[in-house]
Amino acid sequence: MLVLAFDTSGFSGSVALLDGPQLLGTAMLVADRRSAQTLAPAIVQLLADCGRKSDEVKLVATTIGPGSFTGLRIGVTTAKTFAYAVGAEVIGVSTLEAMAHGTPQDALQDTSEVQAVIDAQRRELFLGRFRSETGVNEADGLSRLTRLEPDRIVPDDEWLSGLAAGTIVTGTGLAKLAERLPAGILTVPAEWRDAQATVIGRLAWRDYQAGQRDDLWKLAPVYLRPSYAEEKSQKRH
């Protein structure tokens, strides 16, 4: 089954086309241009490069947050529009879960904890926590990670002080915190910290096989908190 997956939750982004869990092709979005200008052309080009047509896509997957408010809106709107046009199913994936699953297999240890973080501004982080087991699930090509709690916001000082030795940390939020990490913390190399479209596609395929479907009309970004403009509007009222 053809799966189209993409991520626009951060500064850069990516697109992938998969046949079930098997990667057919992938492309990076240009980081210095708006996702709205690059996502649709990248999808068209990737389909052409792989010799596939848009109506062959049966599942569309995108990150739904947390992340950039504008980027997430673009990704979710594109996923819904494309899925509606071709009659495909749609599944939203947590950005933090995609980041955690992007951890290289050789960095994982049995029963180790993997934490993914994104800068939430205001000295806060978006946090996702997972428990790893050794080995890859051959059915979906994913590392064996179990979610420990729902994604949430945490003050960066509180997160840093609560890290236990041996914890594996990843995510774009590490860029500003690397020098403050306590001793004994294992960091994922920078090139693997973004949410990757290939991983997003495999996560969506896994959930699809488990019977999950998102409602095309109700799928929406998960911001975890209102935007600054929305907060100002709420205060005025």
C-alpha positions in Angstrom: 0.0 0.0 0.0 1.4 3.4 -1.0 2.0 5.8 1.9 2.8 9.5 1.5 4.4 11.1 4.5 5.8 14.5 5.3 6.9 16.8 8.1 6.6 20.6 8.2 6.7 21.0 12.0 10.0 22.8 12.1 12.4 25.1 10.2 13.2 22.4 7.7 11.1 19.4 6.5 10.9 16.3 4.4 8.7 14.1 2.3 8.8 10.3 1.8 7.0 7.8 -0.3 6.7 4.2 1.0 5.2 0.9 0.0 4.0 -0.2 3.4 7.1 0.2 5.6 9.5 0.0 2.7 11.0 3.3 1.6 10.7 4.1 -2.1 12.1 7.6 -2.1 12.5 10.7 0.1 13.2 14.4 -0.4 14.2 17.3 1.9 12.3 20.6 1.8 14.4 23.7 1.3 15.0 25.1 4.7 15.2 28.8 3.8 11.8 28.9 2.0 8.3 28.6 3.4 6.9 25.1 3.6 3.8 26.3 1.7 6.0 27.1 -1.3 8.0 23.8 -1.3 5.8 21.0 0.0 3.4 20.6 -2.9 6.1 20.7 -5.6 8.2 18.3 -3.5 5.3 15.8 -3.4 4.7 16.1 -7.1 8.4 15.6 -7.9 8.8 12.6 -5.5 5.8 10.8 -7.0 7.3 11.4 -10.5 10.7 10.2 -9.4 9.2 7.0 -8.0 7.1 6.4 -11.1 3.8 6.6 -9.1 0.6 8.6 -9.5 -1.2 10.5 -6.9 -4.3 8.4 -7.0 -2.2 5.3 -6.0 -1.6 6.8 -2.6 -3.9 5.1 0.0 -2.5 6.6 3.2 -1.3 10.2 3.9 0.6 10.9 7.1 1.9 14.1 8.6 3.2 15.4 11.9 0.4 17.1 13.9 2.6 18.7 16.7 3.9 20.1 18.7 5.9 22.4 16.5 5.7 25.6 14.5 2.1 26.9 14.4 2.3 27.9 10.7 4.2 24.7 9.7 1.7 22.4 11.4 -1.2 24.2 9.8 0.4 23.8 6.3 1.2 20.1 6.9 -2.3 19.2 8.2 -4.1 21.2 5.6 -2.0 19.6 2.8 -2.6 16.1 4.2 -6.3 16.5 4.4 -6.6 18.2 0.9 -4.4 15.5 -0.7 -6.2 12.6 1.0 -9.7 14.0 0.1 -8.6 14.5 -3.6 -7.4 10.9 -4.0 -9.7 9.1 -1.6 -6.9 8.1 0.8 -7.0 7.6 4.6 -5.1 10.1 6.8 -3.2 9.6 10.0 -1.5 12.3 12.2 1.7 11.5 14.0 3.2 13.1 17.1 6.3 15.2 16.2 8.0 14.1 19.4 7.3 10.4 18.7 8.7 10.7 15.3 11.9 12.3 16.7 12.3 9.5 19.3 11.8 6.8 16.7 14.5 8.5 14.6 17.1 7.5 17.1 19.7 5.3 15.4 19.2 1.6 16.4 22.8 1.3 17.5 22.3 4.1 20.1 19.4 2.3 21.8 19.8 0.1 24.8 17.4 -2.4 26.3 15.0 -0.7 28.8 16.7 2.7 28.4 14.6 5.8 28.3 14.4 8.1 25.2 13.3 11.7 25.7 12.6 14.0 22.7 12.4 17.7 23.2 11.4 20.8 21.1 12.0 24.4 22.1 8.7 25.8 23.2 10.2 29.3 23.9 9.7 31.1 27.2 12.4 28.7 28.7 10.1 25.8 28.2 10.2 22.5 26.2 7.8 20.2 24.5 8.6 16.8 25.9 7.9 13.2 24.8 9.1 10.3 26.9 9.5 6.7 25.7 11.0 3.4 26.9 13.1 1.4 24.5 13.7 -2.3 23.9 16.5 -3.8 21.8 15.7 -4.9 18.3 13.6 -3.7 15.4 10.0 -4.7 14.7 10.4 -6.4 11.3 6.8 -5.8 10.5 7.1 -2.0 10.4 10.8 -1.4 10.4 10.6 0.7 13.6 12.6 0.5 16.9 10.6 -0.9 19.8 9.6 2.2 21.8 6.8 2.4 24.3 5.2 5.8 25.2 5.5 6.6 28.9 3.2 9.6 29.1 1.4 12.0 26.8 3.4 14.8 25.3 3.6 17.8 27.6 5.3 21.2 28.3 8.0 21.4 31.0 10.3 24.2 32.1 13.8 23.6 30.7 15.4 23.8 34.2 13.0 21.2 35.6 13.7 18.9 32.6 17.5 19.2 33.0 17.4 18.6 36.7 15.3 15.5 36.4 17.4 13.7 33.8 18.8 10.4 35.0 22.2 9.1 33.9 21.9 6.8 30.9 18.9 8.7 29.4 19.0 9.1 25.6 17.9 12.6 24.5 17.0 13.8 21.1 15.0 16.5 19.3 15.7 19.9 17.9 15.3 21.4 21.4 18.8 20.2 22.3 20.5 22.9 20.2 20.3 25.4 23.0 20.8 23.0 25.8 23.7 20.7 24.9 26.2 22.5 27.2 23.8 22.3 30.2 23.1 18.6 30.0 24.2 16.7 33.2 26.9 14.0 33.1 25.9 10.6 31.9 23.3 11.7 29.4 23.5 10.2 25.9 22.7 12.6 23.0 21.6 11.6 19.5 23.8 13.1 16.7 22.3 16.3 15.4 21.6 14.9 11.9 19.1 12.5 13.5 17.2 14.9 15.8 14.6 16.2 13.3 11.3 14.4 12.6 12.0 12.3 9.5 9.3 11.7 6.9 10.4 8.1 6.5 9.8 7.4 10.2 6.5 9.3 10.1 5.3 7.0 7.2 6.3 3.9 9.1 4.6 5.1 12.3 1.4 5.8 10.3 1.7 2.4 8.6 2.0 0.7 12.0 -1.0 2.5 13.4 -3.0 1.8 10.2 -2.2 -1.9 10.5 -3.5 -1.7 14.1 -6.8 -0.4 12.9 -6.3 3.3 13.6 -7.8 5.9 11.2 -8.1 9.7 11.8 -11.2 11.5 10.7 -10.4 13.6 7.6 -12.6 16.4 8.8 -11.5 16.5 12.4 -7.8 16.1 12.1 -6.1 19.2 13.5 -2.7 20.3 14.8 -1.9 19.6 18.4 -0.2 22.8 19.7 -0.3 21.9 23.4 -0.9 25.6 24.2 -2.5 28.6 22.5 -0.4 30.9 20.2 0.9 34.2 21.6 -1.7 36.0 19.6 -4.5 33.8 21.0 -3.2 34.3 24.6 -3.3 38.1 24.2 -6.8 37.9 22.8 -7.9 35.8 25.8 -6.4 38.2 28.2 -8.3 41.1 26.6 -11.6 39.3 27.1 
